Amino acid sequence: MTAPFPLAPGSTIGIFGSGQLGRMLALAAARLGLNTHIYAPTGPDSPAAQVATEFTTGDYTDEAAITRFAKSCDALTYEFENIPAQTAALAQSLKPLSPSASCLDVAQDRLSEKRFISEKAGVAVAPFEDIKSPDDIKRFMQSINGACVVKTRRFGYDGKGQIIIKSQEDIDAAWAQLGDKALIAEAFIPFEREVSVICARGKAGQSACYPLIENVHRHHILHTSTSPAPRDNPDAQKLALKIMNALDYVGVMATEFFELPNGSLMVNEIAPRVHNSGHWTQDAGCTDQFEQHIRAVADWPLGDATPKHSVVMTNLIGDDVNNWADFAAEPGTAIHLYGKQEARQGRKMGHINRPQK
Amino acid sequence: MTAPFPLAPGSTIGIFGSGQLGRMLALAAARLGLNTHIYAPTGPDSPAAQVATEFTTGDYTDEAAITRFAKSCDALTYEFENIPAQTAALAQSLKPLSPSASCLDVAQDRLSEKRFISEKAGVAVAPFEDIKSPDDIKRFMQSINGACVVKTRRFGYDGKGQIIIKSQEDIDAAWAQLGDKALIAEAFIPFEREVSVICARGKAGQSACYPLIENVHRHHILHTSTSPAPRDNPDAQKLALKIMNALDYVGVMATEFFELPNGSLMVNEIAPRVHNSGHWTQDAGCTDQFEQHIRAVADWPLGDATPKHSVVMTNLIGDDVNNWADFAAEPGTAIHLYGKQEARQGRKMGHINRPQK
C-alpha cells in the first residue's frame, strides 16, 4: 500500500486510459526518467499505448487484470473520470491512487459534483436539481424562472448528453432522448465568458496555479484557450483551491467557470485530471500540466507554474489536422499530434500552440 | 526508394541506436504524431526502446534484420556515427537515409573528416597527420614544433582513445596502448575556449542555426553548455554551414570548434546527429534540436531556431543523478533523465537546463 515516495526515477506510474491525455502524461513521465504503464480497453495503437513503457488491454471491470496492473506499478492515476468507482476503489486498495477514488466519485457524477462544490466547498455553481421526471424539469424551470440545461449525470463530454430546455416541447423531446438515464438540470447561465484555471496540489497540501485561461467553444467542443486571459479574474484560483482543499486533492485539476456580467464566477464543472484548456502550458516556458501532474502523483516538488510566454492553444478537430503542413510552416507555432489513425468528425486529433499577439 | 515526403503524421521514422539521443528523438517525433522504430543491439530496457513505437534488437551487421527494419520504415536516420558503412549503404538502398551514408562515412573517421573539412569544405582544422608508426608521430611533432594528441581514427568519444604526446616516452606509451588501431595525430591547440553550433539543413538546402554555445568539459566529458555563449563568434554558423553544404547534409549537425586567442576558429570535430551541446534547446522556447532533426528527416519545414531564453545545460554524470530530488526542487530548472538503470561512473544519466543568470 505504501510506495517509496517520492518515486525515484525508474519507478512506474500506472495510468488508466489511453487517449491523448495519457499520451502526453506518458511523454512527460519519460522526460523525468519515470516509466508508465497504460491500462485501457483499447488496442496498442491507441494514443497513449504507442508511447508508454508498458500497455495492458483490459476492461475497466476486469478485476483480475486490474489487480495485476496495479501490482506492476508504484503509483496510479487516470486520464479520464469515467472509470467505475469499484475499479478505482480496488486500485486504491493495492497502490496509491491520485487523485483519490473519492475525488473521482465526486467528479464523475454531475449531481454529486455540484452538491460537493456548493455544499462542502462553499463555492458557487449554477442552480441545479436532481431530475427524476419531466415534471421535475418543469418545476425547476418555474423555480429559476427561466431556461435550463438538462444533462446526463455521468459520461457526458464535449456537449454530449446535454439539451437546452426552453419550453414544454423541449422537455418532452429531452425526456424521449435522455429519460432512461440519471439526469440533472442546471439553470442556463447567460455568461459573459468561459474561463478556467489549472491548479496542482501535492500530497503535503502545497499548490501551484497557472494563470486564468479564456476558452472559446465551437459546437460544444473547446476551440481555443488563451493564456493568460486578456482580462484577469483573481477569484478563480482561490475558488479552485477551495474545492481542491475540500477534496484533499492530489494532482492537476481543471476548474471551468462561467463569468457573469458582474464579474462573479460560477463553477461549470471540474475535471479531476489534466485538461484540454491546459495544453498551452506545453509551450509557455514553465513546467507543463502533464509534468506537473506526474510530479504531484510521484510526490516530487511541484514545478514552476509561472509562464514566460503568452500562448493561444487551438484544437485540431477532425479534418483540421489535414492542415498540419501549413501549421508546421508557421514560425513559432508548436504542433502536438495524438497519433490517432482516423480523423473522424468532432474527434480531437491534435492541437497547436501559437504565441499570443 | 522514394517516400512520400513530407512524411505525413502516422509515418514511421527508423532510428539506428537506442541511447539517450534516440530516446529524445523518439519523444520529439511522438509530439509530431510520427512513429519511431529503433534498431540497436541493446535490449528493450535501453533508453530509446522504452519510448519508441517499435523496437528491434539486432546487430549492426545483420543484413537480414536491417533489411526487414528498413522496409518497415518510411525514412531512416541514426543517433550515433559508428554504424558500419556497409549497414548505412544497405539501409540507404532501401529507404531514404538522412544524413546520408556518405556524410556518415566522412564523419566516422577522424582522418577523412579532417581531410574533408579542410580540403573539400575549405574550413580550418588543427594540423593533422595520418599515423602508421611511432616515427610518424615524431616527424609530425617536429613539423608542428610542439605537442600533439594521438587519437584512434574511429569509435572515440568522451576522450576515449586519445593520448596527449609531449615526449618520446609518451610516443612509446601511446604506441603500446593504441598501436594496433588506425590512428591520427592532431596538433595540440592552446585554445581560449571550446564552442559549438547546432545547425539544421533541409532537403532543399534550407538551413536554421541556433546561437553559439560555450562548452566546458570535465575529465574529457561535456560538463556544461551555455547558450547563447557569453561572447559571440559570428563565424561559427557560417563555417558550419560551409561544411554542411559541402556534405549536402540533411538533418541536425553539431560542429565543435576551438577558439584561438585571436578569435579565429578551428573545427575540432563534427557530429552528424543531434548533440549533447544542443540539449539546452529543449527549454529555450524554440523548436528543440530533436524535433528539428525529425523535421529535417521528414522533410517538414524547419522550426524556429531563435531561442527566447538563455539556458545553461549541465550534464548529470554517474552519481550526479542521485541528486534528482534537489534539482526537482529548484524553481525553473528542467530535468531530463534517460531511463538508464545503472549510474556507472562517467555514464551520462541525464541533464538539467537552468535559466542563464
Chai-1 contact restraints between the chains, C-beta under 6 A:
chainA,res_idxA,chainB,res_idxB,connection_type,confidence,min_distance_angstrom,max_distance_angstrom,comment,restraint_id
A,P9,B,W324,contact,1.0,0.0,6.0,A-B,restraint_1
A,P9,B,L337,contact,1.0,0.0,6.0,A-B,restraint_2
A,L27,B,L27,contact,1.0,0.0,6.0,A-B,restraint_3
A,A30,B,V51,contact,1.0,0.0,6.0,A-B,restraint_4
A,R31,B,H336,contact,1.0,0.0,6.0,A-B,restraint_5
A,L32,B,I335,contact,1.0,0.0,6.0,A-B,restraint_6
A,L32,B,L337,contact,1.0,0.0,6.0,A-B,restraint_7
A,G33,B,L337,contact,1.0,0.0,6.0,A-B,restraint_8
A,G33,B,G339,contact,1.0,0.0,6.0,A-B,restraint_9
A,Q50,B,T53,contact,1.0,0.0,6.0,A-B,restraint_10
A,V51,B,A30,contact,1.0,0.0,6.0,A-B,restraint_11
A,V51,B,V51,contact,1.0,0.0,6.0,A-B,restraint_12
A,T53,B,Q50,contact,1.0,0.0,6.0,A-B,restraint_13
A,G285,B,G285,contact,1.0,0.0,6.0,A-B,restraint_14
A,W300,B,A328,contact,1.0,0.0,6.0,A-B,restraint_15
A,P301,B,A328,contact,1.0,0.0,6.0,A-B,restraint_16
A,P301,B,A329,contact,1.0,0.0,6.0,A-B,restraint_17
A,D304,B,P331,contact,1.0,0.0,6.0,A-B,restraint_18
A,D304,B,G332,contact,1.0,0.0,6.0,A-B,restraint_19
A,W324,B,P9,contact,1.0,0.0,6.0,A-B,restraint_20
A,A328,B,W300,contact,1.0,0.0,6.0,A-B,restraint_21
A,A328,B,P301,contact,1.0,0.0,6.0,A-B,restraint_22
A,A329,B,P301,contact,1.0,0.0,6.0,A-B,restraint_23
A,P331,B,D304,contact,1.0,0.0,6.0,A-B,restraint_24
A,G332,B,D304,contact,1.0,0.0,6.0,A-B,restraint_25
A,I335,B,L32,contact,1.0,0.0,6.0,A-B,restraint_26
A,H336,B,R31,contact,1.0,0.0,6.0,A-B,restraint_27
A,L337,B,P9,contact,1.0,0.0,6.0,A-B,restraint_28
A,L337,B,L32,contact,1.0,0.0,6.0,A-B,restraint_29
A,L337,B,G33,contact,1.0,0.0,6.0,A-B,restraint_30
A,G339,B,G33,contact,1.0,0.0,6.0,A-B,restraint_31
